[in-house]
């Protein structure tokens, strides 16, 4: 279930760069870093003006997004991060997160390492919920949740390719189905934010949410069907209960949730949907990428008369997968 983004004229007074060292040279910064820095400047201006909890959470989320990009630039290649960062740009952003005085899964994972128990526990206790499920006081009335309410029809191309994929279960139609819904997900999920809310503000209790999650067996069944191995590497059932009364919520617009649920209903291993829902640097996202790669590998072994091959740069034949991979 699962994104973001005005104070433009007031920014002139708040334009010191957030990162220094190697990244201080504008020519060395990626477009992503520049975009995330600009978002931080927006949220810093908003927090200075409002000085309330809502603007603080928005700023925390902006800092976290920047920290992930600056501290773990190669994460989606290796799906690993050892922790204990030493680069000055990374440490600067972590210091800003610490200065807000709020707990941060992202800071913990960067400092302790992606595979650390504290990092796993933090993400295991994060919930992704539609904005409409939380009390209105957790949001600025002027923020809105985008142009979509969640009642719009699904993309026609997605519906068509979904039926074909359900009938044929092949890689060609999996790629086409993913490509058909990707633009809509990208647009609808651009207003994601986070909130730390008391359990009493949730529609269900914390335990009920995690009981529901533990009943999800679509992934296990799909992997068992393909490989005989039902292991779900994303399960954290052995983690201790969280003692903080507040719950970290990844807040998604209703249209975003509608699209993600539609994709996951037909393809439970979709890294596109899971990474949008839980965060691109979350444990569920990393697990989804690994599991989806296994699934694709199995699909490639199936005879597929509709698939096309193209020569690689080295003259070898390789199946086209562009438009499919999440990263």
N, C-alpha and C positions, 0 to 999 in steps of 0.2 A: 504493500500500500504506500505517497511521497511527496519550486525553486525560486527568483530573487530580484529587482534592481530598479530632494533634487536639490539642492542647495548649491547649484553650480556657481553662482555669482559670489558665494561666500567662501569659496575654496582658496582664494589667493593667499589668505593669511595662514592657511594650513597646508602648505605644499612642500614641507621638507620630506625628502625621500625616506621610505620606511626601511629600505635595505641599503647596505653599503658594501664595501669590499669589491669583489669581482662583479657583483650585480649592480654596483653603483653606476657603471657605464651604461647609459641608456642603450647603446648599440649592442650590448651583450644580453639585455633582458629579452625574454620571450614575450610574445604578444599576450600570452596568458598571464604572466607576472604583471605586466603593465595594467591589464584589465583588472586584476585582483587588487593591485595597489590603489587604483582609482576608486574601486568599490569601498576599500577601507577608508579613503579620504571622505567619501560620501557619508559613511556611517559614523566616522569620528565627528564630522560636522553635525550630524543629526543628534548624536549623544550629547555634545556640548550644548546644543540648543534645548533638548528635552530633559536631560538628566533624569531619566526614569528607567525602570526595569526593562521595558520593552525595547527601548533604543539600546540598552546595554547588551541584550541578547543578540540583537541584530549586529552590533559591533563585534561581539564575541565570534559569531559565525563568520563574519568577514575576515577577522584575524585568523581563524582556524583554516579557512580556505587558502589564505595566503601562505600560512605556515606549511601546509601540506605540499604546496607547489614549490616553495623555496627549500624546505628541508628534505623532501623526498622526491626529487625530480625524476629519478629512474624507477620509481616504485612499480609502475605498470609494466615494466619489462621483466623484473625479477619477482614481483609480488612479495618482496621482503624488505625489511629495514631493521638494521641492528640496534638503532637507538644511540643515545649518548652523542648527539650532534656537536660538532665543534665549530662549524662555520659561523662567522659573525652575523651574516644576514638572518640565518635561522634563529640564532640565540636572541637577536633583537625582537623578532616577532613573538617568540615564546615569552619574553619578558613583558611584552604588551598584553599577552593573554593573562599572565599571572597578575598583572596590575589591575585587572578587572575584578579579581577576587571571586570568580565563579569556577566551579569544576569544569574541566575540559578533557573529554576523551582524547581529542586530537593531541593535546599537549602531553598527556600521559604516554600515548603510543609513540610519539616522537622521542620522548626522553627515555622511556624504558625499552622500546623496541616493539615492532609490530607483533612478534610472536610471544611477547611476555604475558603472563597470567593477568596482570592488571589491564593490559590493553584488550585482551579477549573478553574479560569480565565487563569492561566498560561498554563495548559494543553489544555484548549479549543482553545488556539491560537497556539499550536504547530502543524506543518505539518509533515507528513511522505511522502517522495518523493524518487523516484529512483535516483541514482547518475547521470544517463545519462541525467536527466532533468535540471541539474545545470551546469553553465559554468565551464570549466576545471580548471580555475584559483583557484577554491575553493578546489582543491585537489593537493596533492603532486604527481607528475607523477610516482614516484617510489612506491607509495602505491598500485596501482592497486585495483581492486574490486573483487579479487578472481579468481577462475578457471572457473567460469561460466558466460556466457554472457546474459542469459535470453532467449535463443532460443532453449535450450535443451527440449526434450520431457518430459512430466510429468511422474512420476513413474507408471509403468504398473499396479502394485498392487493397487495404488490409483485410477486409471481410472476404474478398475474392481469394486472396492468397492464403488466408487461413483455412478456407475450405479445401483448397488444393493440397496444402501441407497435411491437414488431418487425413486426407484420403491417401496420400502417397508417402508421407513421412520421409521425404528425401531432402538433401541439402539444398538443392536448387530452390525449392519452394520455401524452405526455412529462410534462406537469404532474402528472397523476394518479400516474404511476409515481414521480416525484420526491417528491411528497407522501406516498406510501405508505411510503417507506423513510426519510424524513427523521427521524421520531421515534426510530427504532431506531438510526440513525447518531449522533444527538445524545447518546443515552444511552450507547451502547457506546464512543464515542470521547471520553468526558469524563475519561479518565485518561492522556491524552497527556503525555509529558515529554520531556526531551532527555538525551543522554549524549554525552560525547566519549570515544571508545574508540580503541584502537590497531588498526591494520588487521589485525593477527594475530588479533584477537578476532572478526572478521567471517566469516560462512560462506563468502563469496566474496571475492576481492581487490577493491580499490577499482576497478581497471581493468575487471574483469569486470562490476561493477555498471553502470558507465557505458557499456560496450559493449552490455549488455542494454537500457539505456534508449535508446540510439541506434537500436536495431532497432525501436522502437515506431513503427509507421506508421499506426495506426488513425486518429489525429487527422488526419494529412495526407491520407489517403485520403478521409475523410469530408468534409473541407473542399473537396477537389478535386471530389468528386462533386457537391457543392452549388453551388460557386461557380467552379470551374475554377482556383482558386488554392490550390496545395498548401502554401503557406508556413506553417510552424509558428513563430509568433513567440516560443515559449518555448524554442527550441533555443539552447544555448550551446556548440556544438561547437568554436568557435574560441578558447575560453578556455584559458589555460595550465594545465598540470598543477599540482595542489595539492602543496606541498612539506611541509607539516606531516604528521607521521606519524599524528596523531589524526584521526579522522573524526567529524564532527558527525552524530549519529543522532537523528532524530525517532522516538521509540519509541511504538508503537501496540499496544493490546491485540489479541489474536488475533481476537476477535469483531468489533472495529472493522475490522480488515483484511479479514475475510470479507465484511462488508457493503459496504465501499468497492470491493472487487474485483468484487462482484456488480453494483454500479451501473455501474462503468466498463466492464465487459464488454459491456453493452448500450448504454451512452451514454458513449463515451470523452471527450466534452467536458463532462461534468458538473462544474460549478464547485462544487457541494455536496460531491462526493467529493474533488476535487482540493484544495480549500481545507482540508478536514479532514485530508487526508493530509499536505500540505506546509506548512500554516500559512496563516492568513487574510491575512497581510501578505507572503507569499512571491511571488516572480516567477511561479512556476507558477500560483498562485491568480489573480493579476492577468491573466495570459495566458488562463487558462481562462474568466474572466468575459468578456473581450473576444470570445474565439472562440465561446463559447456564445451570446452576444448575436447574433453573425453567423448562427449556426445557427438560432436562433429566428426571426430576420428572414426567413431563407429558408423556414422552415416556414410562416410566416404567408402567404407568397405562394402556397402550395399550396392548392387547393380543399379545404375541410374542412367537410362537411355537418354534423358533430357539434359544431362549435365554437359557442359562445354569445357574444353581444355584450351589453354593458350600457352605458347612457348614462353619460358622464363628468359631472363637475360642471359642465362648460361646455356640456353638451348634445350633445357629440360621442360617436360610437360607438367603443368601444375593447374589444379582446379581453381577457378576464379572464386575468391571469397571477399572481394571488396564490398563494402556496404554492409558487411555482416558483423565483423569484430567490433566490440565495444571500444577498444583502445587500439 
